[in-house]
Structure formats: structure tokens, C-alpha cells
């Protein structure tokens, strides 16, 4: 088998790259280790930056997004008995965010690619990247128990933190930076309408909590917990009590309960692999970087990578120039490190650190008060949250 671009991973990054290239007449094949049903129902991020919404709409993927997505014009931050709204309209000249689950983006992309006869291979295994430094690299894999091999011009590794792509770069060639956090998020998906019109971030003496939503009838709530904890230790009653204690800190606000559809504990880490190109192999999305979810940057950074990568690949085929491929890593890393910093900042601002001294706790309180009292500080937070232009 042959193709122009081989894409590993059918998440938002890999599928969007395939779609953008197809619009320019460039062929690709997408390999995915999971089933179509699994990737279409995998609940992940749900906050889309303004630039992400614009890009998806411009790429012909906005019909359901613009109809069913939930535009938000601010977020609320609670600490102590205080509440402060970050007003996006006032602070960012009308930019905002849209709540639209990652799985919905994936459904839209898969549906579009299949309608356009895109080549998507699900439930593949034993994927191996062959000769990434050669002009014509290849990928070997199994599908339906049969060994196959695809030769291509370029390989896009969009297969996440645990995928094969990054690990196909020799360890001594990888430039990695990482930090693990001393806490995790226990997240629940709830069959209940949102208790607030906007996201609520809470810093409490017991730890962080977040009230979010995925649709007008489904909410997503998170609480800070120990990364070594087990979900079996958290009964539904214990989860609800923790959420009530941490979120109901302002008068006349009540958290709406409902049936818990899903619950899981996710560790928190920051990670960047600055080696985003190795010969004919290029990394994008979680294969190259991970952020703690506090700043809602994960999927948006992946879309940003794909925006640059698709432009670079198109220019290569249209002009023969690899100028944009050569500058791909540099362009991505500027946005990645901005997103990493903001995600670290929001995490540090809102979580209770087990090793914090009273001095550090006072510093955190002072920063929260500053964000609430200073328009400049609120504007900085708002600008980073809604995101910057891709180009």
C-alpha cells in the first residue's frame, strides 16, 4: 500500500489533519488502535477556544458545532466566600469559548471523512514506524490479523502520550521536559442540567473543584484528589458531599445532582517533547505535549499543531519547498509553551498543594485577590483562556 501522508491516531488532531489535507487534494490514511465506537464515545475535553471554533467552521465542520455548541462569555472563580466573574466580552473584545465535547468533534470528523471516502483503519495493532529518516518511510501494522505495510512521504504521529510515534524517536534524540503534580482529578459525568450558565472554578480549603457541562442536560464535575487514590474509595455520596462543600460557597447557589454516568481518576502532568520532527516523522497533539486540564488547552493546542502542520504539508506539495516543515516545530512550540505556562498558572492558582507552607498559601490567596481586583490581571487570564489567533 502507498499514500502521501500516513497518520497515526484518529483523535481530533489526526482526523482534522486528514480532512484539511483532503481539501487540498492530498491523500492520507489514518490508523487507529481503538474501535470507531470507542473513539466516538471517549469523553475528553469540552472547551473550544475561539480560534478552534473558527478553524473548524472554515473547514466545513461547523454545522452541528454552531447549532449544538454552547457559547460562553465568561468563567467564575470562587475562593473563600468570594466570587469573581472573568468577563470575556469586556476583557477580550468579544472573544469567547464554546462548550462542545471532544467526542462530538471526533464524530463530525469521522462522518465527514467517510462521506468523502477517506481511508480510516480502526482496530489496528502492532504498529511500527520503519525508516523515518529515509525519503520514503513506511509503517507496518496488523488489521483483522493480517500484516500490512504502507509506504508514504511523511508520517504524522497524532497517537497521544502513550502512542508509538514519539517512542519511535531514539531516546537520545528526544528533548523532553516534564512535571508531575501531587494531585489528580476525580471526574464525573452526570445526567443533570448545569447548575450555572458558565464554568465555575473553586479554590477551597479542601481542594479544587470545577463545575462544567457538556450539553444543556449533561454536566461534568471534577474534584481534586490524591493521585494514588482509587475510584473504589469514592462512593457517589462521598463525591457529592465533596462537590457541595467545595462549590457551594456563595449564597443562593446550589449544585444540581443527578445520575452519575461515568467516574474516573486522572493524574495531572505537564509534558513537552521539543523534538517534534525526526526526519519524515512529525508529532502533533498529545504525542508531543500534555497539559493539566485546568486551563482547557489540551485539544486546542492539538488543533493549533495541525493548523501549522497542514499548511507545511500543503506548501511542500504545491511548491516543493520544505520551508514550513523546517519551521513547524518552532512555530508550534511558541504556542505550546504559552499554553503550558497558562495551564501551570491556573493549576497553581486553584489547587491545594499538600507540601505548601503557610507562606505559600498566603501567596496563593494574594494572587487570587489580585486577579479579582485588577482589570489587567483579569484581562491577562481572559486573553489566555479564550486563546490567541493561530496565524
C-alpha positions, -999 to +999 in steps of 0.1 A: +000+000+000+011+036-006-002+070+003+012+105+006+007+111+043+003+083+069-014+095+100-013+075+133-042+082+156-079+090+150-083+117+176-091+153+168-056+160+156-052+131+132-087+133+118-086+171+113-052+168+096-066+142+072-096+164+065-076+196+059-052+178+035-081+162+016-095+196+009-062+204-009-062+171-028-035+154-006-041+117+002-038+102+036-045+070+055-054+072+092-045+042+115-063+039+149-058+012+175-093+015+190-127+008+175-147+036+159-173+032+186-147+037+213-131+069+198-166+084+191-177+080+227-144+087+246-152+117+268-124+141+270-121+179+267-151+201+260-138+237+259-130+251+224-112+283+220-124+310+196-097+302+171-105+265+172-142+272+165-133+295+137-109+269+121-134+241+123-162+263+108-139+275+080-130+238+073-167+230+067-171+213+101-192+238+118-228+228+111-235+208+143-209+227+163-225+261+157-260+246+163-254+225+194-223+241+209-228+263+239-211+297+236-198+311+269-188+346+276-170+342+309-160+319+338-164+322+375-137+319+401-146+312+437-123+312+468-132+316+504-166+334+504-156+354+473-168+350+437-154+368+407-165+366+371-140+368+343-160+387+316-147+376+282-168+401+263-154+431+282-118+419+285-111+403+251-131+424+227-159+399+223-140+367+220-153+336+239-153+299+242-177+272+231-186+241+251-186+211+226-173+178+236-142+163+220-161+132+212-186+154+192-157+169+172-145+133+165-179+122+154-182+151+130-147+144+116-152+107+111-186+112+095-171+138+071-141+117+062-162+086+055-186+106+033-156+118+013-142+082+010-114+090+034-093+060+044-097+052+081-085+019+095-097+011+131-086-016+155-051-018+141-023-033+162+015-039+162+021-005+145+058+001+138+074+031+121+100+020+097+130+041+085+117+076+095+149+092+083+145+078+047+129+098+019+102+071+017+094+059+052+069+031+059+046+018+086+039-018+093+008-029+112-019-056+116-056-052+109-080-082+111-050-103+120-033-096+086+001-079+084+003-049+061+027-022+052+022+014+039+049+034+022+045+072+023+061+106+020+056+118+056+043+103+088+021+124+113+022+110+148-011+120+164-014+090+186-013+105+221+011+104+250+013+066+251+014+060+214+042+046+193+051+078+174+072+097+200+088+064+212+100+058+176+124+087+180+156+075+197+156+084+233+189+103+230+174+125+202+143+135+223+144+168+242+118+163+269+105+185+298+080+173+324+064+178+357+041+156+377+016+172+401+009+159+436-028+155+430-053+142+404-088+150+392-117+128+400-142+135+372-178+125+370-203+128+341-238+135+353-272+132+338-284+166+351-287+201+337-259+226+345-262+244+378-245+275+363-246+292+329-208+292+329-179+272+342-172+275+380-136+271+393-133+268+430-103+270+453-113+257+488-096+246+519-104+210+510-090+213+475-100+223+440-134+217+423-148+225+389-184+226+377-186+223+339-210+209+313-211+190+280-247+199+269-279+215+283-286+182+300-252+167+309-228+181+334-191+174+341-178+179+376-143+175+390-127+174+424-090+174+434-079+141+450-048+121+458-031+106+427-027+073+445-063+071+454-087+045+440-121+052+425-135+024+446-128+046+477-152+073+463-188+064+468-214+086+450-224+101+483-188+110+491-183+126+457-214+147+460-205+158+495-171+169+484-186+189+455-212+206+477-186+215+502-162+230+477-186+247+453-215+259+474-195+288+489-217+316+477-252+325+488-282+311+469-262+287+447-270+250+447-254+222+428-279+201+409-273+163+414-282+135+390-273+100+380-235+096+377-230+081+343-192+078+345-164+084+370-127+081+369-094+095+384-069+112+361-034+121+371-021+156+364+011+163+345+029+188+323+050+174+294+067+188+263+088+169+238+105+196+218+116+171+192+085+174+171+103+164+139+125+134+133+132+130+096+100+123+079+081+118+112+063+148+127+045+148+160+013+167+168-011+169+198-007+148+229+021+128+212+043+159+218+027+177+248+004+173+277-011+200+299-030+198+332-067+203+322-072+234+344-065+258+316-086+239+290-057+239+265-052+202+255-073+198+224-069+234+214-031+230+213-035+199+192-057+218+167-030+246+167-003+220+158-024+206+130-031+241+116+007+246+112+013+211+100-013+211+073+000+244+060+035+230+059+025+198+041+003+217+015+032+240+007+056+211+002+033+195-024+023+228-041+057+243-043+083+216-034+095+238-006+100+224+029+105+258+045+073+255+066+082+219+076+115+231+087+099+259+109+070+237+121+085+228+155+095+264+162+060+278+154+043+251+174+065+255+205+057+292+209+021+283+214+027+252+233+049+268+259+023+297+262-004+270+268+019+251+292+025+282+313-011+292+315-022+257+324+005+256+351-006+291+363-043+281+366-033+248+383-011+266+408-037+293+414-066+270+422-053+237+438-043+229+473-007+217+473+000+192+500+035+205+506+025+242+507+037+262+537+015+288+553+037+314+535+029+298+501-008+296+509-008+333+517+008+340+483-019+320+465-046+339+483-029+372+474-028+362+437-065+352+437-074+386+453-052+404+427-069+386+398-103+397+412-093+433+419-071+441+389-086+445+355-052+440+340-048+406+358-083+396+348-076+406+312-045+385+311-063+355+324-092+361+299-069+365+269-051+333+277-083+314+283-101+323+251-068+317+232-048+336+206-051+337+168-035+307+151-018+329+125 
